[in-house]
Amino acid sequence: MSVTGPCQRGVLRHLGPLRQASTASRWLPEDGLTLQDFASQPRHPAAQLGDAPASTRGSVFMETYGCQMNSADSEVVHSILASAGYSRADSPAAASVVLLNTCAIRDNAEAKVWQRLGYYSNLKRAAPRASPGPVVGVLGCMAERLKHRLLESERLVDIVAGPDAYRDLPRLIDLVSGRGAGTAINVQLSADETYADVAPLRAGGSHSAYLSIMRGCNNMCAFCIVPYVRGRERSRPLASILEEVHRLSDSGFKEVTLLGQNVNSYADFSAAGEAARATFGAPDEEGFRSVYRPRRAGAVSFAELLDRVAEIDPELRVRFTSPHPKDFSDAVLRVIADRPNVCTQLHMPAQSGSSAVLAAMRRGYTREAYDALVDRVRAALPGVALSTDMISGFCGETPADHAASLDLMVRHAFDAAFTFAYSDRERTHAARHLADDVAPAEKLRRLGELVAAHRAGLHRRAAEERGRTHLVLVEGASRRSPAVLTGRTDTFKRALFADVAVPGGLAPGSRPVRLAPGDYAAVRVVAATGGALRAVALARTTLTEFVAVHGSALPLARAELTPAELAAAAELLAAGRSEEESGTLQASAG
């Protein structure tokens, strides 16, 4: 069966002939292409999606697991399906199509999906005879990793679509619609698909947005399956990114997070990108090397992109994730220092504190190089908040290696840490060439020690917050009390403060106003735990006004609390933990 119609473009121009399994009505690609096959594929601009048709073909309910990139991809999927006539359902029971956008980076991420698939299988069995029940599809990294094996699991799944096959979803849904209509799959990776022409369909009510600027990863770390399920690195054209940022600004968004599997290796090689280049110094990456291959020179770099995004709207905060330590050039740090609306919160995944383990992981740097980078970042960006990823029990990790990881956690006292016990992922370098020789119980014991070391650092940092003034983007009422507002600081700490009238500006005599989601507020911290700041709102402000008055968007030096602020502190503390300490620590057993 040949592929025809609008789904030819994008990823499907690489899709070989499809064959139909004789008994299961399963559509499978015959070409067996791998990552290597896409290295020399030509690049073509993707066509624009048309407007959504007036008629409705069905409704879609989507569950998203894993990283922020999956959240952004789900918005792309909703846009593609809306253009094909599908509406968004509020619940699985109301949906004709249920899609699970999945993560495959660790065993427990996939276990959650298998559990949900069992639930949806029961839902379909319970459907009336006249109704086939919802079409169930698995998207994303787990789909790319397991491929047709998902279709063979007791018919839990009707559709399997990899992260580069989302344009094909309307066709795949058509193939399997109706009771007993079979199953369908498209898991072909692409050399150039970035969905640059797809305007994500974002849910209403938020003033923060994710924006994917590149996809895939070339780093080939020994433990990581991402290059195998997301493909090789490819970056969106600069012009398409800037256009989307303009749309977000015009729509009232106050924060954008630039996303990529290796976001700071962004490189636009297009002619339009070359013409838009600014003047930046060469990257300073001493002590770091690319394990896979040297990067081609002459592209618009991440530093240039970050600068161009930040200049669009001084009231739009800019974040980015997830970076690799080797790509933190001095040029990137200069942009962050020079642009007040680029947040001083950086993710710097170390993975281990041992040079021997880092070499086995193929990370491309030593412990000494990582320490030097952190010192350089803190010197360039005073007050910066740093987060990291750490793995316990990687192949060959000795007690001495683990002690080095504990030392790294203590030395750098990260503001947030995502810690995991190592789990073997098939197809990776570690799975093929290294022995998973640390016992599961020992992995968990070491994981617990990493968590304890991180929490000790959190408590030290929390003590330093009392009396500081932060600029906060108001998100809305807290989950536990409508009388308490919550928001995020420039350094991504969650702040909680009473919903009361405050001055409408920093100037003396400003009229009182009530804060609303999307407002910026100046708040003073009256108490702090590892993950949340309890504060008093001082005034509604703007990012520009706060910087003009205080010199930067960074938290101000500690000040003595007034009697009123001390009373507010007592009230907040008496109310107990009004919000979870989310975002500061995540520990996983696999």
C-alpha positions in Angstrom: 0.0 0.0 0.0 1.5 3.4 -1.0 1.1 6.5 1.1 -0.8 9.3 -0.6 -2.5 12.5 0.2 -1.4 15.3 2.6 0.3 12.8 4.9 3.1 12.4 2.3 5.0 15.4 3.5 7.2 15.7 6.6 8.1 12.4 8.1 6.2 10.3 5.6 8.5 11.3 2.7 10.9 8.8 4.4 8.2 6.2 4.9 8.8 3.1 2.8 6.2 0.7 1.5 3.6 -0.5 4.0 2.5 -4.0 4.3 -0.6 -5.5 5.8 -0.2 -8.4 8.2 -2.2 -11.3 6.9 -4.3 -12.0 10.0 -4.0 -9.0 12.3 -4.7 -6.2 9.8 -1.6 -4.5 11.0 0.2 -1.9 8.9 4.0 -2.1 9.2 6.8 -0.4 7.4 9.1 -2.6 5.3 12.1 -0.4 4.9 13.7 -1.1 8.3 15.4 2.3 8.3 17.8 3.3 11.1 19.3 6.5 12.3 22.2 6.1 10.0 19.9 6.1 6.9 18.7 9.6 7.7 22.1 11.3 7.8 22.1 12.2 4.1 18.4 12.7 3.6 17.6 16.1 1.9 15.8 18.8 3.9 12.6 20.2 2.7 10.3 22.9 4.2 7.1 21.5 5.7 3.8 22.7 4.3 1.4 24.8 6.3 -1.5 23.0 7.9 -4.9 24.1 6.7 -7.7 25.6 8.8 -9.8 23.2 10.9 -12.8 21.9 8.9 -16.2 22.9 10.1 -17.4 19.3 10.7 -16.4 17.2 13.7 -15.0 13.7 13.0 -14.7 12.8 16.7 -13.2 13.8 20.0 -9.8 13.2 21.5 -8.7 12.7 25.0 -4.9 12.8 25.6 -2.8 11.8 28.6 0.8 13.1 28.7 3.7 11.4 30.5 7.3 12.4 30.9 9.2 15.6 30.0 8.1 19.1 28.9 8.9 18.1 25.3 6.0 15.6 25.5 3.7 18.3 26.8 4.6 20.5 23.9 4.2 17.6 21.5 0.7 16.9 22.9 -0.2 20.5 21.9 1.1 19.8 18.4 -1.0 16.7 18.2 -4.1 18.5 19.3 -3.5 21.1 16.6 -3.0 18.5 13.9 -6.2 16.6 14.9 -8.2 19.8 15.2 -7.2 20.6 11.6 -8.6 17.2 10.7 -11.9 17.8 12.4 -11.3 16.3 15.9 -12.4 18.2 19.0 -10.8 17.9 22.5 -12.7 15.7 25.0 -12.7 16.4 28.7 -12.7 12.8 29.8 -11.9 9.3 28.4 -15.6 8.4 28.6 -16.5 11.3 26.3 -13.8 10.5 23.7 -13.8 8.5 20.5 -10.0 8.5 20.5 -7.7 8.2 23.5 -4.0 8.9 23.0 -1.2 8.3 25.5 1.9 10.4 24.8 4.6 8.4 26.5 8.1 8.4 28.0 10.6 5.5 27.7 13.6 6.9 29.6 13.1 4.6 32.6 11.3 1.4 33.4 8.8 3.0 35.8 7.7 5.5 33.2 6.6 2.7 31.0 5.0 0.8 33.8 2.6 3.7 34.4 1.5 3.5 30.7 1.0 -0.3 30.8 -1.3 0.2 33.8 -3.4 2.8 32.0 -3.6 0.6 28.9 -5.1 -2.1 31.0 -7.7 0.4 32.3 -8.6 1.4 28.7 -8.8 -2.2 27.6 -11.4 -2.8 30.3 -13.2 0.3 29.2 -13.4 -1.0 25.6 -14.6 -4.4 26.7 -17.4 -2.7 28.7 -18.6 -0.7 25.8 -22.1 -1.5 24.4 -22.1 -3.9 21.5 -23.3 -1.2 19.2 -20.2 0.9 20.0 -16.6 -0.2 19.4 -15.3 1.9 22.3 -12.6 4.4 21.8 -9.6 4.0 19.5 -6.5 3.8 21.8 -3.2 5.0 20.6 0.3 5.1 22.1 2.5 8.0 21.0 6.0 9.2 21.7 9.1 7.6 23.0 7.6 4.3 24.2 5.9 3.9 20.8 9.3 4.4 19.1 11.0 1.9 21.4 8.6 -0.9 21.4 7.0 -0.4 18.0 4.8 -3.4 16.9 5.3 -5.2 20.2 2.7 -2.8 21.6 0.2 -4.1 19.1 0.8 -7.7 20.1 0.0 -7.1 23.8 -3.5 -8.6 24.0 -4.9 -5.9 21.7 -4.5 -3.2 24.3 -3.5 -0.7 21.6 -5.0 0.2 18.2 -2.4 2.8 17.0 1.3 3.2 17.5 2.9 6.5 16.4 6.4 7.7 17.0 7.3 11.3 17.7 8.0 12.1 14.1 4.7 10.6 12.8 2.1 12.9 14.3 1.0 14.4 11.0 -0.1 10.8 10.0 -2.5 10.4 13.0 -5.7 11.3 11.1 -4.9 8.6 8.5 -4.0 6.1 11.2 -7.2 6.8 13.1 -9.2 6.3 9.9 -7.5 2.9 9.3 -8.5 1.5 12.7 -11.9 3.1 13.2 -14.8 0.6 13.8 -15.0 -2.6 15.7 -12.5 -5.2 14.5 -10.9 -2.8 12.0 -7.3 -3.8 12.9 -4.3 -1.9 14.0 -1.9 0.7 12.5 1.6 1.9 13.1 4.0 4.6 11.9 7.3 4.9 13.8 9.6 6.2 11.1 12.1 8.8 12.3 12.8 11.9 10.2 15.9 13.8 9.4 14.1 17.2 9.3 10.6 17.0 11.0 10.3 19.8 13.6 6.6 20.7 13.2 7.8 24.2 12.7 4.6 25.1 10.7 2.2 23.7 13.3 0.8 26.3 15.7 0.3 24.3 19.0 -3.2 24.2 20.3 -2.6 25.3 23.9 -5.1 24.9 26.7 -6.6 28.1 28.0 -5.9 29.7 31.4 -2.1 29.6 31.4 0.2 32.5 31.0 3.2 30.2 30.4 4.0 28.3 27.2 6.4 25.6 26.0 8.0 26.2 22.6 10.1 23.4 20.9 13.1 24.8 19.1 14.9 21.5 18.2 14.3 17.8 18.4 16.6 14.8 18.8 20.0 14.3 20.3 23.5 13.5 19.0 25.2 12.9 22.3 24.8 9.1 22.5 25.3 8.9 26.3 25.8 5.3 27.3 22.6 5.1 29.5 20.2 7.1 27.4 17.7 5.9 24.9 16.7 9.3 23.6 18.8 9.3 20.4 17.1 6.0 19.5 13.6 7.1 20.0 13.8 10.8 19.1 16.4 10.6 16.3 19.2 12.9 15.3 19.4 16.6 16.2 17.5 19.0 13.9 16.6 22.6 14.7 13.7 24.7 13.7 14.4 27.7 11.5 15.1 30.8 13.5 12.3 32.7 11.7 9.6 30.2 12.7 10.6 30.4 16.3 10.6 34.2 16.4 7.2 34.2 14.7 5.7 31.9 17.4 7.2 34.0 20.2 5.6 37.1 18.7 2.3 35.3 18.6 2.7 34.3 22.3 3.5 37.8 23.3 0.5 39.2 21.3 -1.8 36.6 23.0 -0.8 37.8 26.5 1.6 35.1 27.5 4.2 36.2 30.1 6.6 33.3 30.0 8.0 30.9 27.4 10.2 27.9 27.9 12.4 26.9 25.0 12.6 23.2 24.7 14.9 20.6 23.2 16.4 17.3 24.1 19.7 19.1 24.0 18.4 22.6 23.8 21.7 24.6 23.9 23.1 22.8 20.9 20.5 24.5 18.7 21.9 25.4 15.3 20.0 26.9 12.4 21.9 26.2 9.1 19.2 27.7 6.8 20.0 30.6 4.6 17.5 32.8 6.4 19.1 31.8 9.7 22.6 32.8 8.4 21.3 36.2 7.2 19.9 36.9 10.7 23.1 36.2 12.5 24.2 38.6 15.3 27.8 39.0 16.6 28.7 36.6 19.3 32.0 35.3 20.6 33.2 31.8 20.0 32.0 29.2 22.5 34.3 28.7 25.5 34.0 24.9 26.2 37.3 24.1 27.7 37.2 20.6 29.4 34.3 19.4 27.4 34.1 17.4 24.2 31.5 15.9 21.9 31.5 12.2 22.2 29.6 11.7 18.9 31.1 14.2 16.5 32.2 17.8 16.3 29.5 20.3 15.6 29.5 22.0 12.1 30.5 25.6 12.3 28.7 28.5 10.7 25.2 28.2 12.1 23.0 30.5 14.1 23.8 29.4 17.7 21.7 29.0 20.7 23.2 32.2 22.2 22.0 34.2 19.2 18.6 32.6 19.3 18.2 33.3 23.0 19.1 36.9 22.5 16.7 37.4 19.6 13.8 35.8 21.6 14.5 37.9 24.6 14.4 41.2 22.7 10.9 40.6 21.3 9.1 41.5 24.5 10.8 42.7 27.7 7.8 41.6 29.7 8.0 38.0 28.5 10.2 35.8 30.7 12.3 33.3 28.9 13.5 29.9 30.2 15.1 26.9 28.5 15.6 23.2 29.1 17.1 20.6 28.9 20.7 21.5 28.1 24.0 19.6 28.1 26.9 21.0 30.2 29.2 21.0 27.2 27.1 23.6 25.4 27.1 26.3 28.1 29.3 28.8 26.3 30.3 32.1 27.7 28.1 33.7 24.9 25.1 32.0 26.4 26.0 33.2 29.9 26.5 36.8 28.6 23.0 36.8 27.1 21.5 35.7 30.4 23.4 38.3 32.3 22.5 41.1 29.8 18.8 40.3 29.3 16.8 40.8 32.5 13.9 38.7 31.1 16.0 35.6 30.6 15.6 33.7 33.9 18.6 32.9 36.0 17.5 29.3 36.6 19.6 26.7 34.8 19.5 23.0 34.6 23.0 21.4 34.6 22.6 17.6 34.5 25.8 16.1 36.1 24.6 12.5 36.2 27.6 11.5 38.4 30.3 13.1 40.5 32.9 10.5 39.5 35.2 11.1 36.5 35.4 7.3 36.0 31.7 6.9 35.9 31.3 10.0 33.6 33.7 8.4 31.2 31.7 5.1 31.2 28.6 7.2 30.7 30.2 8.9 27.6 29.4 12.3 29.0 32.4 14.1 27.5 33.7 15.8 30.6 35.3 15.1 33.9 34.2 16.0 37.4 36.8 18.7 37.5 35.5 20.2 34.3 31.9 20.2 35.7 33.0 21.8 38.9 34.8 24.5 37.0 31.7 25.1 34.8 29.5 25.5 37.9 32.0 28.0 39.4 32.0 29.9 36.1 28.2 30.1 35.9 27.9 31.3 39.5 30.6 34.0 38.9 28.8 35.2 35.7 25.3 35.0 37.2 25.2 35.9 40.9 22.1 34.4 42.5 21.6 31.8 39.8 19.5 28.8 40.8 20.9 25.5 39.6 19.3 22.1 39.2 20.8 18.8 38.2 20.1 15.1 37.3 21.9 12.3 39.1 22.0 8.5 38.5 22.7 6.0 41.3 24.2 2.6 40.7 25.3 3.0 37.1 27.3 0.1 35.6 30.6 -0.3 37.5 29.9 2.4 40.1 32.0 1.7 43.1 31.5 2.9 46.7 34.2 5.5 46.0 32.4 6.7 42.8 29.2 7.0 44.9 31.0 9.0 47.5 32.2 11.4 44.8 28.6 11.9 43.7 27.6 12.7 47.3 30.5 15.2 47.5 29.2 16.9 44.3 25.7 17.3 45.8 27.1 18.8 49.0 29.5 21.1 47.2 27.1 22.6 44.8 23.9 22.6 47.0 21.6 22.5 44.0 18.2 24.2 44.2 16.5 21.2 42.6 17.7 17.7 41.8 16.1 14.8 39.8 17.7 11.6 41.1 17.2 8.1 39.7 18.4 4.6 40.2 19.9 3.3 37.0 17.7 1.1 34.9 19.0 -0.7 31.8 17.5 0.4 28.5 17.8 -1.9 25.5 19.8 -0.7 22.4 21.9 1.8 24.4 25.7 1.5 24.7 25.4 0.5 28.3 22.9 -2.3 27.6 25.1 -3.7 24.8 28.6 -3.3 26.2 28.5 -2.7 30.0 27.5 -5.0 32.9 24.6 -3.8 35.1 26.5 -5.0 38.1 25.2 -2.9 41.0 22.5 -4.8 43.0 19.0 -3.3 42.9 18.9 -2.9 46.7 22.3 -1.1 46.6 21.1 1.2 43.9 18.1 2.2 46.1 20.4 2.7 49.2 22.7 5.0 47.2 19.6 6.8 45.8 18.5 7.5 49.3 21.8 9.0 50.2 21.8 11.2 47.2 18.3 12.4 48.2 19.5 13.1 51.8 22.5 15.0 50.6 20.3 17.2 48.4 17.8 17.9 51.1 20.6 19.1 53.4 21.6 21.6 50.8 18.0 22.7 50.3 17.6 23.5 54.0 20.8 25.6 53.9 19.5 27.5 50.9 16.0 28.0 52.5 17.5 29.7 55.5 19.1 32.3 53.2 15.7 33.3 51.6 14.1 34.9 54.6 13.8 38.7 54.0 14.6 38.6 50.3 12.4 40.3 47.8 11.5 38.4 44.6 9.7 39.2 41.4 6.9 36.6 41.0 4.7 35.7 38.0 1.3 35.1 39.6 -0.2 31.7 38.5 -3.5 31.7 40.5 -5.0 30.4 43.7 -3.1 27.6 45.5 -4.6 24.1 45.4 -5.5 24.1 49.1 -6.8 27.6 49.7 -8.5 30.2 47.4 -7.3 32.9 49.8 -3.7 32.1 49.0 -2.0 32.9 45.6 0.9 31.1 44.1 3.5 32.0 41.6 7.0 31.4 40.4 10.1 33.5 41.0 12.8 34.2 38.4 14.7 31.4 39.9 11.7 29.0 39.6 10.9 28.8 43.3 7.2 28.5 44.2 6.0 31.5 46.3 2.8 31.5 48.4 1.2 34.8 49.5 -2.2 36.0 50.7 -4.7 37.2 48.1 -5.1 40.8 49.4 -5.1 44.3 47.9 -1.6 45.7 47.2 -0.3 48.9 45.6 -0.7 48.9 41.8 3.0 49.8 41.3 6.3 50.3 43.1 5.9 54.1 43.1 4.7 55.6 46.4 1.0 56.4 46.4 0.0 53.7 43.8 -3.7 52.8 44.0 -4.5 49.4 45.6 -5.4 46.5 43.3 -6.0 42.8 43.6 -3.5 40.5 41.9 -4.6 38.3 39.0 -3.0 35.4 37.1 -0.5 36.8 34.7 0.5 39.7 36.9 4.0 40.3 38.1 4.2 40.9 41.8 7.0 42.0 44.2 7.0 39.7 47.2 9.1 39.5 50.4 9.9 36.1 51.8 8.8 35.7 55.4 9.5 31.9 55.7 11.0 29.2 53.5 11.2 25.5 53.2 13.1 23.5 50.7 10.6 23.8 48.0 8.3 26.8 48.8 8.6 30.4 49.8 6.0 31.9 52.1 5.8 35.6 51.3 4.0 38.9 51.7 2.9 40.6 48.4 4.4 44.1 48.3 3.0 45.5 45.1 1.8 44.6 41.6 4.5 45.6 39.1 6.0 44.8 35.7 9.2 43.2 34.9 10.4 46.4 33.3 9.5 48.5 36.4 11.0 46.0 38.8 14.3 46.0 36.9 14.3 49.8 36.6 13.8 50.3 40.3 16.1 47.4 41.6 18.6 47.0 38.8 17.7 43.4 37.8 15.1 40.7 38.1 17.2 38.8 40.6 16.1 38.5 44.2 17.1 41.5 46.3 19.3 41.3 49.3 17.8 40.2 52.6 16.0 42.9 54.7 14.6 43.0 58.2 11.0 42.0 58.3 8.4 44.5 59.5 6.0 43.7 62.4 3.2 43.2 59.8 5.4 40.8 57.8 6.3 38.9 60.9 2.5 38.5 61.7 1.9 37.3 58.2 4.7 34.8 58.6 3.1 33.4 61.8 -0.3 33.1 60.0 1.2 31.3 57.0 3.2 28.9 59.2 0.1 28.2 61.4 -1.8 27.2 58.2 0.8 24.5 57.7 2.0 23.3 54.4 -0.4 24.9 52.0 1.3 23.7 48.9 3.5 20.7 48.0 7.2 21.3 47.7 7.1 20.4 44.1 9.8 21.1 41.6 12.7 20.7 44.0 13.3 17.0 44.2 12.3 14.0 42.2 13.6 10.5 43.1 12.8 7.4 41.2 13.7 3.8 41.6 14.0 3.1 37.9 
